[in-house]
Amino acid sequence: MEGGVPQAPPLLDLGQVGWPWRRPEVRAAGGVLRRVGKRGEPQIAIVHRPRHRDWSLPKGKLDPGESWRDAAVREVEEETGFRVRPGRRLGRTRYRDGKGRDKLVRYWLMDLADGEDGKGFVPNREVDKLRWVSPAEADELLTYEHDRALVGKVKDR
């Protein structure tokens, strides 16, 4: 008590806390791309990004005016080089990126489009390696827990 007058607790500064209450600074979308392996086993595509030195699920930022789903398809196609067919929405992750920005990423389950076999990946500016792995291998190789959680959603269904 200061000067005999009770003091209210300090207010929460939403400008500093930021998320999850306000629009994220970075909006991105991606996918869990799957295929059936030679022996009928499910496989997931994971990508290596040399700039970040990580293994992750393919994803990227939305272009202005682009829908989340369209961005997810575009980014997965750009990073893998394969045409894809989006399925159901899997969920979202929210975290601080390497620059400290609030980032929201929405993901879709994806399959290869008709005529695609998932072979012939060509390294590009953002992704230098692509591996088709079992969900269990993905769980071991993926760098980020939020990516492993999304693969777990696919594995459980």
C-alpha positions as CSV (number, residue, x, y, z in Angstrom):
1,M,0.0,0.0,0.0
2,E,1.4,3.3,-1.0
3,G,0.2,6.4,0.9
4,G,-2.7,4.4,2.4
5,V,-4.3,3.6,-1.0
6,P,-4.4,0.0,-2.2
7,Q,-2.5,-0.5,-5.5
8,A,-4.0,-2.6,-8.3
9,P,-1.8,-5.4,-9.7
10,P,0.1,-4.3,-12.8
11,L,-1.7,-4.9,-16.1
12,L,-0.5,-7.5,-18.5
13,D,1.2,-5.7,-21.4
14,L,-0.2,-7.5,-24.5
15,G,2.3,-5.6,-26.6
16,Q,5.1,-7.5,-25.0
17,V,3.4,-10.8,-24.6
18,G,2.0,-10.6,-28.1
19,W,0.8,-14.0,-28.9
20,P,-1.5,-15.9,-28.9
21,W,-3.9,-13.0,-28.7
22,R,-2.9,-10.9,-31.7
23,R,-2.2,-11.7,-35.4
24,P,1.1,-13.4,-35.8
25,E,3.9,-11.5,-37.4
26,V,4.8,-14.4,-39.7
27,R,2.1,-16.6,-41.3
28,A,3.2,-19.8,-43.0
29,A,1.7,-23.0,-44.2
30,G,2.9,-26.5,-45.1
31,G,2.1,-30.1,-45.3
32,V,2.8,-33.6,-44.2
33,L,3.4,-35.2,-47.6
34,R,2.9,-39.0,-47.6
35,R,3.1,-41.8,-50.1
36,V,3.0,-45.6,-50.0
37,G,6.4,-47.3,-50.2
38,K,7.5,-50.3,-52.3
39,R,6.3,-52.8,-49.7
40,G,3.0,-51.0,-49.0
41,E,4.4,-49.1,-45.9
42,P,3.5,-45.4,-45.3
43,Q,6.2,-42.9,-45.9
44,I,6.5,-39.2,-45.1
45,A,8.6,-36.6,-46.9
46,I,11.0,-34.7,-44.8
47,V,13.3,-31.9,-46.1
48,H,16.8,-30.7,-45.1
49,R,17.2,-26.9,-45.2
50,P,21.0,-26.1,-45.3
51,R,20.4,-22.5,-44.2
52,H,18.8,-23.6,-41.0
53,R,20.7,-26.9,-40.7
54,D,17.6,-28.8,-39.9
55,W,15.2,-31.5,-41.0
56,S,11.6,-30.4,-41.1
57,L,8.3,-30.7,-42.9
58,P,8.0,-28.6,-46.0
59,K,6.5,-25.2,-45.4
60,G,6.8,-21.5,-46.1
61,K,5.4,-18.0,-45.8
62,L,2.1,-16.9,-47.3
63,D,2.2,-14.5,-50.2
64,P,0.0,-11.4,-49.9
65,G,-3.7,-12.3,-50.5
66,E,-2.9,-16.0,-50.7
67,S,-5.1,-18.5,-48.7
68,W,-3.5,-20.7,-46.1
69,R,-4.4,-23.9,-48.1
70,D,-3.1,-22.5,-51.4
71,A,0.2,-21.4,-49.7
72,A,0.6,-24.9,-48.2
73,V,0.2,-26.5,-51.6
74,R,2.6,-24.0,-53.3
75,E,5.2,-24.3,-50.6
76,V,5.2,-28.1,-50.5
77,E,5.4,-28.2,-54.3
78,E,8.2,-25.6,-54.4
79,E,10.3,-27.4,-51.7
80,T,9.8,-30.9,-52.9
81,G,9.4,-30.4,-56.7
82,F,6.4,-32.8,-56.7
83,R,2.8,-31.9,-57.5
84,V,0.6,-32.6,-54.5
85,R,-3.1,-33.0,-53.6
86,P,-4.1,-31.5,-50.3
87,G,-6.3,-33.4,-47.9
88,R,-7.7,-32.6,-44.5
89,R,-6.2,-29.9,-42.3
90,L,-3.9,-31.4,-39.6
91,G,-3.5,-28.5,-37.3
92,R,-1.2,-25.6,-36.5
93,T,1.8,-24.7,-34.6
94,R,2.7,-21.4,-33.0
95,Y,6.2,-20.4,-31.9
96,R,8.9,-17.8,-31.9
97,D,11.1,-18.1,-35.0
98,G,14.9,-17.7,-35.1
99,K,14.5,-13.9,-35.3
100,G,12.2,-13.8,-32.3
101,R,9.0,-13.2,-34.3
102,D,5.7,-14.8,-33.5
103,K,5.0,-17.4,-36.2
104,L,1.9,-19.3,-36.9
105,V,2.0,-22.3,-39.3
106,R,-1.0,-24.3,-40.5
107,Y,-0.5,-27.8,-42.0
108,W,-2.5,-30.1,-44.3
109,L,-2.2,-33.8,-44.9
110,M,-1.0,-34.2,-48.5
111,D,-0.6,-37.0,-51.0
112,L,1.3,-37.0,-54.3
113,A,-0.9,-35.9,-57.3
114,D,-1.8,-38.5,-59.9
115,G,1.2,-39.4,-62.0
116,E,3.8,-38.5,-59.3
117,D,5.9,-41.2,-57.7
118,G,8.0,-39.1,-55.3
119,K,11.2,-39.9,-57.2
120,G,13.6,-37.5,-58.9
121,F,13.9,-34.8,-56.2
122,V,16.1,-31.9,-57.5
123,P,17.9,-29.8,-54.8
124,N,16.9,-26.2,-54.8
125,R,17.8,-22.9,-53.2
126,E,16.0,-23.7,-49.9
127,V,16.1,-27.5,-49.7
128,D,19.2,-29.6,-50.5
129,K,17.9,-33.0,-49.5
130,L,14.5,-34.9,-49.3
131,R,14.1,-38.2,-47.7
132,W,11.0,-40.5,-47.7
133,V,11.0,-42.1,-44.3
134,S,8.6,-44.1,-42.1
135,P,6.7,-42.2,-39.5
136,A,9.0,-43.7,-36.8
137,E,12.1,-42.6,-38.7
138,A,10.6,-39.1,-39.1
139,D,10.1,-39.0,-35.4
140,E,13.8,-39.6,-34.9
141,L,15.1,-37.3,-37.7
142,L,12.9,-34.2,-37.5
143,T,14.6,-31.4,-35.6
144,Y,11.5,-29.8,-34.1
145,E,9.0,-31.2,-31.6
146,H,6.1,-29.5,-33.3
147,D,6.9,-31.3,-36.6
148,R,7.1,-34.7,-34.7
149,A,3.7,-34.0,-33.1
150,L,2.1,-33.5,-36.6
151,V,3.6,-36.7,-37.9
152,G,2.2,-38.4,-34.8
153,K,-1.3,-37.2,-35.8
154,V,-0.8,-38.9,-39.2
155,K,0.7,-42.1,-37.6
156,D,-2.3,-42.4,-35.2
157,R,-4.9,-42.5,-38.0
